[in-house]
């Protein structure tokens, strides 16, 4: 068995450390690294012959949770293991909801990381023990899940929704302005507000998050 591995990690030092950890195992073949979710999606479009992605959560341009959701929708055969420093309920819940197959903390040693990669390709759901415990607690306390969901609820104006729908069709600012009979400056201002409300940094993230929350 020769498993093809990719990593999404914005810290080049940490990425290098993970790659070195995996280099000791003959059954793992490291294919490529991306420094954010958007770069990873681009690399997958060129080559999605990947078995496992090790995914950081907090990255610029596109975070690991949004990237995970895109990966699982477009390439369901790829297993995604979150490899992160975050152990809070919100990130755990959102990662699982996005389709993550496992959730590990970065303190994991090489042998255990290797075992977890083998586990995930064999249908398992590897988790750092403390994460597994928090996941069980979340499932036992539906109120906590509801609180996380409520925190994520976003309210957009009718105009912002119209603009998002046009953005989702790949239209540029000028075309949207013409279609809605407003200035391109007004479109830009609305989009800035949309980004703030959705807590995203670009069009792709905005559209993905809006679809995730059934806003468009």
Number of C-alpha atoms within 10 A of each C-alpha: 7 11 16 18 22 23 26 28 28 19 12 13 9 12 19 14 12 20 18 13 15 19 14 12 13 10 14 19 17 18 13 17 21 20 19 24 29 23 16 23 20 12 15 18 12 8 11 17 14 19 19 23 25 23 29 29 24 18 18 15 17 23 22 29 25 22 25 29 23 18 24 17 12 14 15 12 15 20 24 30 26 29 26 19 13 18 15 10 17 17 18 22 19 18 23 17 12 20 19 24 23 26 27 26 19 16 11 14 11 18 12 13 20 17 11 22 24 18 14 19 17 9 10 13 18 22 20 18 12 11 20 17 12 16 17 10 13 18 13 11 11 11 11 16 17 12 11 16 14 10 10 15 11 13 12 15 10 9 12 18 17 15 23 25 18 20 19 17 9 13 15 12 19 15 15 21 19 11 12 15 9 12 14 17 12 12 21 15 13 18 20 14 14 24 16 12 15 19 14 21 16 14 17 17 21 24 20 18 18 20 14 13 13 8 16 16
